[in-house]
Amino acid sequence: MVEFPANGTTAGGYLAVPDGGRGPGVVVLQEWWGLVPQIKG
């Protein structure tokens, strides 16, 4: 889990990096209630 500044507060997210270094990027936006177990699964 990573934290980053967002709208005057701190937000959380996941950062996945491939073992081989750089790779293509993907942005995934979750539901408004955040990273609940259903979204993480």
Secondary structure as the mmCIF struct_conf table of DSSP 4:
data_model
#
loop_
_struct_conf.conf_type_id
_struct_conf.id
_struct_conf.beg_label_comp_id
_struct_conf.beg_label_asym_id
_struct_conf.beg_label_seq_id
_struct_conf.end_label_comp_id
_struct_conf.end_label_asym_id
_struct_conf.end_label_seq_id
STRN STRN1 VAL A 2 ALA A 6
TURN_TY1_P TURN_TY1_P1 ASN A 7 GLY A 8
STRN STRN2 THR A 9 GLY A 13
TURN_TY1_P TURN_TY1_P2 ASP A 19 GLY A 20
BEND BEND1 GLY A 21 GLY A 21
TURN_TY1_P TURN_TY1_P3 TRP A 32 TRP A 33
BEND BEND2 LEU A 35 LEU A 35
HELX_RH_AL_P HELX_RH_AL_P1 PRO A 37 LYS A 40
#
